[in-house]
Amino acid sequence: MCFFYILHSPSKDKYYIGATCDSIESRLAKHNMKHIGYTGQTNDWTVAYFEKFETKKEAFDREKQVKGWKSKQRTLKLINGD
């Protein structure tokens, strides 16, 4: 089982879009660790949205699709189910 996910950082009011074949919980823990990179700047990331997929390809294709939107408003609509 693989996942497409969207994280939210309240302190930055930013979203992070990703995909993984790890569990959502373990991936979130990695994002909240201090490290070099975009999500390492803060440790308050929460899961705002996720979808399950049978294959890695499907999850990563969905990540690519949503990142291609380049629209915070469209991403918020997905999160809110609009």
PyMOL Python script that loads the backbone (N, CA, C, O; Angstrom):
from pymol import cmd

cmd.read_pdbstr("""\
ATOM      1  N   MET A   1       0.845  -1.175   0.000  1.00  0.00           N
ATOM      2  CA  MET A   1       0.000   0.000   0.000  1.00  0.00           C
ATOM      3  C   MET A   1       0.892   1.240   0.000  1.00  0.00           C
ATOM      4  O   MET A   1       1.838   1.330   0.782  1.00  0.00           O
ATOM      5  N   CYS A   2       0.588   2.191  -0.876  1.00  0.00           N
ATOM      6  CA  CYS A   2       1.323   3.449  -0.963  1.00  0.00           C
ATOM      7  C   CYS A   2       0.352   4.610  -0.772  1.00  0.00           C
ATOM      8  O   CYS A   2      -0.864   4.452  -0.879  1.00  0.00           O
ATOM      9  N   PHE A   3       0.913   5.761  -0.490  1.00  0.00           N
ATOM     10  CA  PHE A   3       0.088   6.915  -0.172  1.00  0.00           C
ATOM     11  C   PHE A   3       0.554   8.175  -0.890  1.00  0.00           C
ATOM     12  O   PHE A   3       1.751   8.388  -1.086  1.00  0.00           O
ATOM     13  N   PHE A   4      -0.392   8.992  -1.272  1.00  0.00           N
ATOM     14  CA  PHE A   4      -0.179  10.377  -1.673  1.00  0.00           C
ATOM     15  C   PHE A   4      -0.646  11.184  -0.467  1.00  0.00           C
ATOM     16  O   PHE A   4      -1.692  10.877   0.104  1.00  0.00           O
ATOM     17  N   TYR A   5       0.110  12.214  -0.066  1.00  0.00           N
ATOM     18  CA  TYR A   5      -0.281  12.958   1.126  1.00  0.00           C
ATOM     19  C   TYR A   5       0.024  14.448   0.994  1.00  0.00           C
ATOM     20  O   TYR A   5       0.870  14.871   0.206  1.00  0.00           O
ATOM     21  N   ILE A   6      -0.699  15.222   1.796  1.00  0.00           N
ATOM     22  CA  ILE A   6      -0.460  16.656   1.897  1.00  0.00           C
ATOM     23  C   ILE A   6      -0.298  16.970   3.375  1.00  0.00           C
ATOM     24  O   ILE A   6      -1.164  16.650   4.189  1.00  0.00           O
ATOM     25  N   LEU A   7       0.829  17.604   3.714  1.00  0.00           N
ATOM     26  CA  LEU A   7       1.094  18.018   5.083  1.00  0.00           C
ATOM     27  C   LEU A   7       0.873  19.519   5.209  1.00  0.00           C
ATOM     28  O   LEU A   7       0.973  20.256   4.229  1.00  0.00           O
ATOM     29  N   HIS A   8       0.573  19.960   6.417  1.00  0.00           N
ATOM     30  CA  HIS A   8       0.398  21.387   6.690  1.00  0.00           C
ATOM     31  C   HIS A   8       1.229  21.764   7.907  1.00  0.00           C
ATOM     32  O   HIS A   8       1.262  21.030   8.895  1.00  0.00           O
ATOM     33  N   SER A   9       1.900  22.910   7.834  1.00  0.00           N
ATOM     34  CA  SER A   9       2.627  23.469   8.959  1.00  0.00           C
ATOM     35  C   SER A   9       1.905  24.729   9.410  1.00  0.00           C
ATOM     36  O   SER A   9       1.916  25.729   8.692  1.00  0.00           O
ATOM     37  N   PRO A  10       1.276  24.707  10.584  1.00  0.00           N
ATOM     38  CA  PRO A  10       0.588  25.911  11.068  1.00  0.00           C
ATOM     39  C   PRO A  10       1.522  27.104  11.268  1.00  0.00           C
ATOM     40  O   PRO A  10       1.137  28.237  10.980  1.00  0.00           O
ATOM     41  N   SER A  11       2.735  26.870  11.752  1.00  0.00           N
ATOM     42  CA  SER A  11       3.653  27.983  12.011  1.00  0.00           C
ATOM     43  C   SER A  11       4.087  28.687  10.726  1.00  0.00           C
ATOM     44  O   SER A  11       4.288  29.901  10.721  1.00  0.00           O
ATOM     45  N   LYS A  12       4.229  27.934   9.645  1.00  0.00           N
ATOM     46  CA  LYS A  12       4.612  28.518   8.351  1.00  0.00           C
ATOM     47  C   LYS A  12       3.410  28.813   7.469  1.00  0.00           C
ATOM     48  O   LYS A  12       3.520  29.551   6.490  1.00  0.00           O
ATOM     49  N   ASP A  13       2.252  28.234   7.812  1.00  0.00           N
ATOM     50  CA  ASP A  13       1.053  28.262   6.977  1.00  0.00           C
ATOM     51  C   ASP A  13       1.400  27.842   5.546  1.00  0.00           C
ATOM     52  O   ASP A  13       1.036  28.502   4.573  1.00  0.00           O
ATOM     53  N   LYS A  14       2.117  26.723   5.459  1.00  0.00           N
ATOM     54  CA  LYS A  14       2.543  26.163   4.174  1.00  0.00           C
ATOM     55  C   LYS A  14       2.116  24.712   4.090  1.00  0.00           C
ATOM     56  O   LYS A  14       1.855  24.056   5.099  1.00  0.00           O
ATOM     57  N   TYR A  15       2.052  24.227   2.851  1.00  0.00           N
ATOM     58  CA  TYR A  15       1.687  22.842   2.582  1.00  0.00           C
ATOM     59  C   TYR A  15       2.849  22.137   1.909  1.00  0.00           C
ATOM     60  O   TYR A  15       3.631  22.755   1.187  1.00  0.00           O
ATOM     61  N   TYR A  16       2.956  20.847   2.148  1.00  0.00           N
ATOM     62  CA  TYR A  16       3.968  20.006   1.516  1.00  0.00           C
ATOM     63  C   TYR A  16       3.248  18.824   0.893  1.00  0.00           C
ATOM     64  O   TYR A  16       2.432  18.174   1.546  1.00  0.00           O
ATOM     65  N   ILE A  17       3.545  18.547  -0.354  1.00  0.00           N
ATOM     66  CA  ILE A  17       2.904  17.464  -1.103  1.00  0.00           C
ATOM     67  C   ILE A  17       3.927  16.358  -1.329  1.00  0.00           C
ATOM     68  O   ILE A  17       5.045  16.621  -1.773  1.00  0.00           O
ATOM     69  N   GLY A  18       3.543  15.121  -1.024  1.00  0.00           N
ATOM     70  CA  GLY A  18       4.471  14.016  -1.190  1.00  0.00           C
ATOM     71  C   GLY A  18       3.767  12.695  -1.426  1.00  0.00           C
ATOM     72  O   GLY A  18       2.539  12.615  -1.464  1.00  0.00           O
ATOM     73  N   ALA A  19       4.584  11.656  -1.584  1.00  0.00           N
ATOM     74  CA  ALA A  19       4.087  10.290  -1.759  1.00  0.00           C
ATOM     75  C   ALA A  19       5.080   9.352  -1.095  1.00  0.00           C
ATOM     76  O   ALA A  19       6.276   9.637  -1.031  1.00  0.00           O
ATOM     77  N   THR A  20       4.572   8.230  -0.601  1.00  0.00           N
ATOM     78  CA  THR A  20       5.424   7.266   0.086  1.00  0.00           C
ATOM     79  C   THR A  20       4.803   5.876   0.040  1.00  0.00           C
ATOM     80  O   THR A  20       3.597   5.718  -0.150  1.00  0.00           O
ATOM     81  N   CYS A  21       5.656   4.879   0.217  1.00  0.00           N
ATOM     82  CA  CYS A  21       5.169   3.520   0.410  1.00  0.00           C
ATOM     83  C   CYS A  21       5.446   3.078   1.849  1.00  0.00           C
ATOM     84  O   CYS A  21       5.202   1.925   2.204  1.00  0.00           O
ATOM     85  N   ASP A  22       5.957   3.996   2.675  1.00  0.00           N
ATOM     86  CA  ASP A  22       6.045   3.785   4.118  1.00  0.00           C
ATOM     87  C   ASP A  22       4.672   4.093   4.699  1.00  0.00           C
ATOM     88  O   ASP A  22       3.782   4.544   3.978  1.00  0.00           O
ATOM     89  N   SER A  23       4.494   3.856   5.978  1.00  0.00           N
ATOM     90  CA  SER A  23       3.248   4.262   6.619  1.00  0.00           C
ATOM     91  C   SER A  23       3.219   5.787   6.720  1.00  0.00           C
ATOM     92  O   SER A  23       4.262   6.437   6.779  1.00  0.00           O
ATOM     93  N   ILE A  24       2.026   6.335   6.740  1.00  0.00           N
ATOM     94  CA  ILE A  24       1.870   7.788   6.874  1.00  0.00           C
ATOM     95  C   ILE A  24       2.522   8.261   8.177  1.00  0.00           C
ATOM     96  O   ILE A  24       3.177   9.304   8.195  1.00  0.00           O
ATOM     97  N   GLU A  25       2.350   7.509   9.260  1.00  0.00           N
ATOM     98  CA  GLU A  25       2.895   7.894  10.565  1.00  0.00           C
ATOM     99  C   GLU A  25       4.422   7.974  10.543  1.00  0.00           C
ATOM    100  O   GLU A  25       5.000   8.929  11.061  1.00  0.00           O
ATOM    101  N   SER A  26       5.074   6.979   9.946  1.00  0.00           N
ATOM    102  CA  SER A  26       6.544   6.992   9.917  1.00  0.00           C
ATOM    103  C   SER A  26       7.059   8.097   9.000  1.00  0.00           C
ATOM    104  O   SER A  26       8.083   8.717   9.288  1.00  0.00           O
ATOM    105  N   ARG A  27       6.362   8.341   7.911  1.00  0.00           N
ATOM    106  CA  ARG A  27       6.792   9.414   7.009  1.00  0.00           C
ATOM    107  C   ARG A  27       6.632  10.773   7.679  1.00  0.00           C
ATOM    108  O   ARG A  27       7.506  11.630   7.552  1.00  0.00           O
ATOM    109  N   LEU A  28       5.522  10.979   8.396  1.00  0.00           N
ATOM    110  CA  LEU A  28       5.295  12.230   9.115  1.00  0.00           C
ATOM    111  C   LEU A  28       6.389  12.444  10.162  1.00  0.00           C
ATOM    112  O   LEU A  28       6.894  13.557  10.312  1.00  0.00           O
ATOM    113  N   ALA A  29       6.752  11.397  10.877  1.00  0.00           N
ATOM    114  CA  ALA A  29       7.817  11.495  11.878  1.00  0.00           C
ATOM    115  C   ALA A  29       9.126  11.946  11.244  1.00  0.00           C
ATOM    116  O   ALA A  29       9.844  12.761  11.823  1.00  0.00           O
ATOM    117  N   LYS A  30       9.444  11.425  10.056  1.00  0.00           N
ATOM    118  CA  LYS A  30      10.673  11.826   9.359  1.00  0.00           C
ATOM    119  C   LYS A  30      10.614  13.298   8.959  1.00  0.00           C
ATOM    120  O   LYS A  30      11.617  14.006   9.055  1.00  0.00           O
ATOM    121  N   HIS A  31       9.443  13.764   8.510  1.00  0.00           N
ATOM    122  CA  HIS A  31       9.303  15.169   8.135  1.00  0.00           C
ATOM    123  C   HIS A  31       9.460  16.086   9.351  1.00  0.00           C
ATOM    124  O   HIS A  31       9.948  17.208   9.217  1.00  0.00           O
ATOM    125  N   ASN A  32       9.058  15.626  10.518  1.00  0.00           N
ATOM    126  CA  ASN A  32       9.122  16.457  11.722  1.00  0.00           C
ATOM    127  C   ASN A  32      10.458  16.398  12.444  1.00  0.00           C
ATOM    128  O   ASN A  32      10.612  17.013  13.499  1.00  0.00           O
ATOM    129  N   MET A  33      11.435  15.666  11.895  1.00  0.00           N
ATOM    130  CA  MET A  33      12.778  15.622  12.472  1.00  0.00           C
ATOM    131  C   MET A  33      13.586  16.795  11.930  1.00  0.00           C
ATOM    132  O   MET A  33      13.353  17.266  10.817  1.00  0.00           O
ATOM    133  N   LYS A  34      14.522  17.250  12.723  1.00  0.00           N
ATOM    134  CA  LYS A  34      15.440  18.297  12.256  1.00  0.00           C
ATOM    135  C   LYS A  34      16.327  17.698  11.161  1.00  0.00           C
ATOM    136  O   LYS A  34      17.029  16.713  11.391  1.00  0.00           O
ATOM    137  N   HIS A  35      16.289  18.295   9.985  1.00  0.00           N
ATOM    138  CA  HIS A  35      17.141  17.853   8.885  1.00  0.00           C
ATOM    139  C   HIS A  35      17.250  19.000   7.880  1.00  0.00           C
ATOM    140  O   HIS A  35      16.501  19.974   7.949  1.00  0.00           O
ATOM    141  N   ILE A  36      18.160  18.874   6.978  1.00  0.00           N
ATOM    142  CA  ILE A  36      18.302  19.860   5.913  1.00  0.00           C
ATOM    143  C   ILE A  36      17.213  19.579   4.898  1.00  0.00           C
ATOM    144  O   ILE A  36      17.038  18.438   4.471  1.00  0.00           O
ATOM    145  N   GLY A  37      16.496  20.592   4.517  1.00  0.00           N
ATOM    146  CA  GLY A  37      15.413  20.432   3.559  1.00  0.00           C
ATOM    147  C   GLY A  37      14.202  21.238   3.981  1.00  0.00           C
ATOM    148  O   GLY A  37      14.151  21.787   5.082  1.00  0.00           O
ATOM    149  N   TYR A  38      13.247  21.297   3.105  1.00  0.00           N
ATOM    150  CA  TYR A  38      12.074  22.146   3.299  1.00  0.00           C
ATOM    151  C   TYR A  38      11.315  21.823   4.579  1.00  0.00           C
ATOM    152  O   TYR A  38      11.002  22.737   5.342  1.00  0.00           O
ATOM    153  N   THR A  39      11.011  20.565   4.839  1.00  0.00           N
ATOM    154  CA  THR A  39      10.213  20.225   6.013  1.00  0.00           C
ATOM    155  C   THR A  39      11.037  20.206   7.296  1.00  0.00           C
ATOM    156  O   THR A  39      10.461  20.187   8.384  1.00  0.00           O
ATOM    157  N   GLY A  40      12.353  20.209   7.205  1.00  0.00           N
ATOM    158  CA  GLY A  40      13.210  20.201   8.389  1.00  0.00           C
ATOM    159  C   GLY A  40      13.283  21.547   9.087  1.00  0.00           C
ATOM    160  O   GLY A  40      13.843  21.643  10.179  1.00  0.00           O
ATOM    161  N   GLN A  41      12.731  22.582   8.485  1.00  0.00           N
ATOM    162  CA  GLN A  41      12.789  23.923   9.059  1.00  0.00           C
ATOM    163  C   GLN A  41      11.853  24.081  10.252  1.00  0.00           C
ATOM    164  O   GLN A  41      12.036  24.998  11.053  1.00  0.00           O
ATOM    165  N   THR A  42      10.871  23.225  10.386  1.00  0.00           N
ATOM    166  CA  THR A  42       9.922  23.276  11.491  1.00  0.00           C
ATOM    167  C   THR A  42       9.502  21.844  11.822  1.00  0.00           C
ATOM    168  O   THR A  42       9.691  20.939  11.010  1.00  0.00           O
ATOM    169  N   ASN A  43       8.942  21.640  12.992  1.00  0.00           N
ATOM    170  CA  ASN A  43       8.556  20.267  13.372  1.00  0.00           C
ATOM    171  C   ASN A  43       7.086  20.190  13.775  1.00  0.00           C
ATOM    172  O   ASN A  43       6.716  19.406  14.649  1.00  0.00           O
ATOM    173  N   ASP A  44       6.256  21.002  13.137  1.00  0.00           N
ATOM    174  CA  ASP A  44       4.828  20.995  13.474  1.00  0.00           C
ATOM    175  C   ASP A  44       3.942  20.516  12.323  1.00  0.00           C
ATOM    176  O   ASP A  44       2.762  20.862  12.263  1.00  0.00           O
ATOM    177  N   TRP A  45       4.507  19.721  11.411  1.00  0.00           N
ATOM    178  CA  TRP A  45       3.744  19.222  10.264  1.00  0.00           C
ATOM    179  C   TRP A  45       2.656  18.260  10.725  1.00  0.00           C
ATOM    180  O   TRP A  45       2.882  17.421  11.597  1.00  0.00           O
ATOM    181  N   THR A  46       1.482  18.388  10.133  1.00  0.00           N
ATOM    182  CA  THR A  46       0.382  17.467  10.382  1.00  0.00           C
ATOM    183  C   THR A  46      -0.167  16.992   9.040  1.00  0.00           C
ATOM    184  O   THR A  46      -0.017  17.678   8.029  1.00  0.00           O
ATOM    185  N   VAL A  47      -0.791  15.840   9.026  1.00  0.00           N
ATOM    186  CA  VAL A  47      -1.384  15.313   7.798  1.00  0.00           C
ATOM    187  C   VAL A  47      -2.707  16.039   7.567  1.00  0.00           C
ATOM    188  O   VAL A  47      -3.621  15.952   8.386  1.00  0.00           O
ATOM    189  N   ALA A  48      -2.803  16.747   6.457  1.00  0.00           N
ATOM    190  CA  ALA A  48      -4.024  17.470   6.106  1.00  0.00           C
ATOM    191  C   ALA A  48      -4.915  16.628   5.195  1.00  0.00           C
ATOM    192  O   ALA A  48      -6.133  16.801   5.173  1.00  0.00           O
ATOM    193  N   TYR A  49      -4.289  15.705   4.435  1.00  0.00           N
ATOM    194  CA  TYR A  49      -5.040  14.927   3.445  1.00  0.00           C
ATOM    195  C   TYR A  49      -4.178  13.761   2.991  1.00  0.00           C
ATOM    196  O   TYR A  49      -2.953  13.873   2.936  1.00  0.00           O
ATOM    197  N   PHE A  50      -4.817  12.635   2.662  1.00  0.00           N
ATOM    198  CA  PHE A  50      -4.071  11.539   2.038  1.00  0.00           C
ATOM    199  C   PHE A  50      -5.009  10.664   1.220  1.00  0.00           C
ATOM    200  O   PHE A  50      -6.220  10.640   1.443  1.00  0.00           O
ATOM    201  N   GLU A  51      -4.424   9.948   0.272  1.00  0.00           N
ATOM    202  CA  GLU A  51      -5.128   8.966  -0.553  1.00  0.00           C
ATOM    203  C   GLU A  51      -4.287   7.699  -0.573  1.00  0.00           C
ATOM    204  O   GLU A  51      -3.058   7.769  -0.574  1.00  0.00           O
ATOM    205  N   LYS A  52      -4.943   6.537  -0.589  1.00  0.00           N
ATOM    206  CA  LYS A  52      -4.260   5.239  -0.664  1.00  0.00           C
ATOM    207  C   LYS A  52      -4.211   4.760  -2.109  1.00  0.00           C
ATOM    208  O   LYS A  52      -5.140   4.983  -2.885  1.00  0.00           O
ATOM    209  N   PHE A  53      -3.102   4.094  -2.458  1.00  0.00           N
ATOM    210  CA  PHE A  53      -2.937   3.525  -3.791  1.00  0.00           C
ATOM    211  C   PHE A  53      -2.324   2.134  -3.678  1.00  0.00           C
ATOM    212  O   PHE A  53      -1.584   1.842  -2.738  1.00  0.00           O
ATOM    213  N   GLU A  54      -2.635   1.301  -4.629  1.00  0.00           N
ATOM    214  CA  GLU A  54      -2.100  -0.058  -4.650  1.00  0.00           C
ATOM    215  C   GLU A  54      -0.631  -0.096  -5.063  1.00  0.00           C
ATOM    216  O   GLU A  54       0.120  -0.956  -4.604  1.00  0.00           O
ATOM    217  N   THR A  55      -0.217   0.832  -5.927  1.00  0.00           N
ATOM    218  CA  THR A  55       1.151   0.801  -6.441  1.00  0.00           C
ATOM    219  C   THR A  55       1.885   2.113  -6.190  1.00  0.00           C
ATOM    220  O   THR A  55       1.276   3.170  -6.020  1.00  0.00           O
ATOM    221  N   LYS A  56       3.201   2.013  -6.174  1.00  0.00           N
ATOM    222  CA  LYS A  56       4.068   3.178  -6.025  1.00  0.00           C
ATOM    223  C   LYS A  56       3.850   4.144  -7.186  1.00  0.00           C
ATOM    224  O   LYS A  56       3.798   5.357  -6.987  1.00  0.00           O
ATOM    225  N   LYS A  57       3.723   3.613  -8.381  1.00  0.00           N
ATOM    226  CA  LYS A  57       3.543   4.448  -9.564  1.00  0.00           C
ATOM    227  C   LYS A  57       2.285   5.310  -9.453  1.00  0.00           C
ATOM    228  O   LYS A  57       2.318   6.499  -9.770  1.00  0.00           O
ATOM    229  N   GLU A  58       1.179   4.716  -9.003  1.00  0.00           N
ATOM    230  CA  GLU A  58      -0.064   5.478  -8.870  1.00  0.00           C
ATOM    231  C   GLU A  58       0.085   6.608  -7.852  1.00  0.00           C
ATOM    232  O   GLU A  58      -0.365   7.727  -8.100  1.00  0.00           O
ATOM    233  N   ALA A  59       0.704   6.331  -6.724  1.00  0.00           N
ATOM    234  CA  ALA A  59       0.879   7.349  -5.681  1.00  0.00           C
ATOM    235  C   ALA A  59       1.774   8.484  -6.165  1.00  0.00           C
ATOM    236  O   ALA A  59       1.475   9.657  -5.942  1.00  0.00           O
ATOM    237  N   PHE A  60       2.876   8.130  -6.830  1.00  0.00           N
ATOM    238  CA  PHE A  60       3.801   9.153  -7.290  1.00  0.00           C
ATOM    239  C   PHE A  60       3.245   9.918  -8.497  1.00  0.00           C
ATOM    240  O   PHE A  60       3.553  11.097  -8.674  1.00  0.00           O
ATOM    241  N   ASP A  61       2.449   9.276  -9.306  1.00  0.00           N
ATOM    242  CA  ASP A  61       1.761   9.991 -10.398  1.00  0.00           C
ATOM    243  C   ASP A  61       0.781  11.013  -9.839  1.00  0.00           C
ATOM    244  O   ASP A  61       0.667  12.120 -10.365  1.00  0.00           O
ATOM    245  N   ARG A  62       0.069  10.645  -8.769  1.00  0.00           N
ATOM    246  CA  ARG A  62      -0.872  11.581  -8.142  1.00  0.00           C
ATOM    247  C   ARG A  62      -0.124  12.764  -7.534  1.00  0.00           C
ATOM    248  O   ARG A  62      -0.578  13.904  -7.629  1.00  0.00           O
ATOM    249  N   GLU A  63       1.022  12.493  -6.908  1.00  0.00           N
ATOM    250  CA  GLU A  63       1.854  13.570  -6.366  1.00  0.00           C
ATOM    251  C   GLU A  63       2.251  14.545  -7.478  1.00  0.00           C
ATOM    252  O   GLU A  63       2.129  15.761  -7.323  1.00  0.00           O
ATOM    253  N   LYS A  64       2.718  14.007  -8.578  1.00  0.00           N
ATOM    254  CA  LYS A  64       3.137  14.829  -9.711  1.00  0.00           C
ATOM    255  C   LYS A  64       1.965  15.654 -10.248  1.00  0.00           C
ATOM    256  O   LYS A  64       2.130  16.828 -10.582  1.00  0.00           O
ATOM    257  N   GLN A  65       0.790  15.043 -10.330  1.00  0.00           N
ATOM    258  CA  GLN A  65      -0.398  15.737 -10.829  1.00  0.00           C
ATOM    259  C   GLN A  65      -0.733  16.946  -9.949  1.00  0.00           C
ATOM    260  O   GLN A  65      -0.915  18.055 -10.452  1.00  0.00           O
ATOM    261  N   VAL A  66      -0.813  16.725  -8.641  1.00  0.00           N
ATOM    262  CA  VAL A  66      -1.206  17.803  -7.730  1.00  0.00           C
ATOM    263  C   VAL A  66      -0.131  18.887  -7.666  1.00  0.00           C
ATOM    264  O   VAL A  66      -0.461  20.072  -7.624  1.00  0.00           O
ATOM    265  N   LYS A  67       1.142  18.505  -7.657  1.00  0.00           N
ATOM    266  CA  LYS A  67       2.208  19.503  -7.681  1.00  0.00           C
ATOM    267  C   LYS A  67       2.136  20.341  -8.953  1.00  0.00           C
ATOM    268  O   LYS A  67       2.475  21.524  -8.941  1.00  0.00           O
ATOM    269  N   GLY A  68       1.701  19.735 -10.036  1.00  0.00           N
ATOM    270  CA  GLY A  68       1.573  20.433 -11.311  1.00  0.00           C
ATOM    271  C   GLY A  68       0.497  21.505 -11.315  1.00  0.00           C
ATOM    272  O   GLY A  68       0.520  22.405 -12.155  1.00  0.00           O
ATOM    273  N   TRP A  69      -0.445  21.417 -10.387  1.00  0.00           N
ATOM    274  CA  TRP A  69      -1.487  22.434 -10.301  1.00  0.00           C
ATOM    275  C   TRP A  69      -0.901  23.797  -9.960  1.00  0.00           C
ATOM    276  O   TRP A  69      -1.384  24.820 -10.445  1.00  0.00           O
ATOM    277  N   LYS A  70       0.142  23.819  -9.124  1.00  0.00           N
ATOM    278  CA  LYS A  70       0.783  25.065  -8.702  1.00  0.00           C
ATOM    279  C   LYS A  70      -0.233  26.074  -8.197  1.00  0.00           C
ATOM    280  O   LYS A  70      -0.124  27.270  -8.468  1.00  0.00           O
ATOM    281  N   SER A  71      -1.220  25.583  -7.463  1.00  0.00           N
ATOM    282  CA  SER A  71      -2.298  26.432  -6.977  1.00  0.00           C
ATOM    283  C   SER A  71      -2.671  26.048  -5.549  1.00  0.00           C
ATOM    284  O   SER A  71      -3.178  24.954  -5.302  1.00  0.00           O
ATOM    285  N   LYS A  72      -2.415  26.957  -4.615  1.00  0.00           N
ATOM    286  CA  LYS A  72      -2.789  26.706  -3.225  1.00  0.00           C
ATOM    287  C   LYS A  72      -4.307  26.572  -3.105  1.00  0.00           C
ATOM    288  O   LYS A  72      -4.799  25.743  -2.339  1.00  0.00           O
ATOM    289  N   GLN A  73      -5.044  27.381  -3.857  1.00  0.00           N
ATOM    290  CA  GLN A  73      -6.505  27.334  -3.794  1.00  0.00           C
ATOM    291  C   GLN A  73      -7.036  25.976  -4.250  1.00  0.00           C
ATOM    292  O   GLN A  73      -7.938  25.419  -3.625  1.00  0.00           O
ATOM    293  N   ARG A  74      -6.487  25.452  -5.322  1.00  0.00           N
ATOM    294  CA  ARG A  74      -6.941  24.145  -5.826  1.00  0.00           C
ATOM    295  C   ARG A  74      -6.570  23.032  -4.837  1.00  0.00           C
ATOM    296  O   ARG A  74      -7.338  22.090  -4.639  1.00  0.00           O
ATOM    297  N   THR A  75      -5.404  23.147  -4.229  1.00  0.00           N
ATOM    298  CA  THR A  75      -4.985  22.176  -3.230  1.00  0.00           C
ATOM    299  C   THR A  75      -5.921  22.232  -2.017  1.00  0.00           C
ATOM    300  O   THR A  75      -6.304  21.190  -1.485  1.00  0.00           O
ATOM    301  N   LEU A  76      -6.286  23.430  -1.583  1.00  0.00           N
ATOM    302  CA  LEU A  76      -7.219  23.574  -0.459  1.00  0.00           C
ATOM    303  C   LEU A  76      -8.579  22.987  -0.781  1.00  0.00           C
ATOM    304  O   LEU A  76      -9.230  22.412   0.092  1.00  0.00           O
ATOM    305  N   LYS A  77      -9.011  23.124  -2.018  1.00  0.00           N
ATOM    306  CA  LYS A  77     -10.286  22.517  -2.428  1.00  0.00           C
ATOM    307  C   LYS A  77     -10.221  20.995  -2.306  1.00  0.00           C
ATOM    308  O   LYS A  77     -11.180  20.361  -1.866  1.00  0.00           O
ATOM    309  N   LEU A  78      -9.087  20.413  -2.696  1.00  0.00           N
ATOM    310  CA  LEU A  78      -8.911  18.964  -2.569  1.00  0.00           C
ATOM    311  C   LEU A  78      -8.968  18.565  -1.090  1.00  0.00           C
ATOM    312  O   LEU A  78      -9.665  17.617  -0.730  1.00  0.00           O
ATOM    313  N   ILE A  79      -8.241  19.284  -0.239  1.00  0.00           N
ATOM    314  CA  ILE A  79      -8.222  18.985   1.181  1.00  0.00           C
ATOM    315  C   ILE A  79      -9.610  19.082   1.795  1.00  0.00           C
ATOM    316  O   ILE A  79      -9.999  18.241   2.606  1.00  0.00           O
ATOM    317  N   ASN A  80     -10.358  20.118   1.403  1.00  0.00           N
ATOM    318  CA  ASN A  80     -11.688  20.358   1.967  1.00  0.00           C
ATOM    319  C   ASN A  80     -12.802  19.552   1.302  1.00  0.00           C
ATOM    320  O   ASN A  80     -13.957  19.618   1.721  1.00  0.00           O
ATOM    321  N   GLY A  81     -12.449  18.790   0.264  1.00  0.00           N
ATOM    322  CA  GLY A  81     -13.426  17.942  -0.399  1.00  0.00           C
ATOM    323  C   GLY A  81     -14.377  18.690  -1.300  1.00  0.00           C
ATOM    324  O   GLY A  81     -15.473  18.206  -1.584  1.00  0.00           O
ATOM    325  N   ASP A  82     -13.976  19.869  -1.756  1.00  0.00           N
ATOM    326  CA  ASP A  82     -14.829  20.673  -2.665  1.00  0.00           C
ATOM    327  C   ASP A  82     -14.703  20.220  -4.107  1.00  0.00           C
ATOM    328  O   ASP A  82     -15.348  20.786  -4.990  1.00  0.00           O
TER     329      ASP A  82
END
""", "prot")
cmd.dss("prot")
cmd.show_as("cartoon", "prot")
cmd.util.cbc("prot")
cmd.orient("prot")
